[in-house]
Amino acid sequence: MRNFTAGEYRQQQKYKSFTPSFVNRHFAWENPQINILMARAMQLLGELNAYAELIPDVDFFIQMTIAKEARDSNLLEGTRTELDEVVLP
């Protein structure tokens, strides 16, 4: 990892372009704790994917979650807003 470069800039006539390096190579790190954290992150992503399969309309669910967060944020500021007011145009 110490010698890894993300890519290189190349002169292409009147401009420069960036050509990325291939990333599908073996990566090794000094701290083995990273492997445990990566495994946990992959497990959580799998659980999130399972929830997405259960919800019929993920886009609507995300919009309603954002609306609920906006309502909760208003409560922190001292403004009482109902959920139906948040989704009004």
Secondary structure as UniProt FT lines:
FT   TURN            2..3
FT   STRAND          7..12
FT   TURN            13..14
FT   STRAND          15..20
FT   HELIX           33..54
FT   HELIX           58..77
FT   HELIX           83..86
//
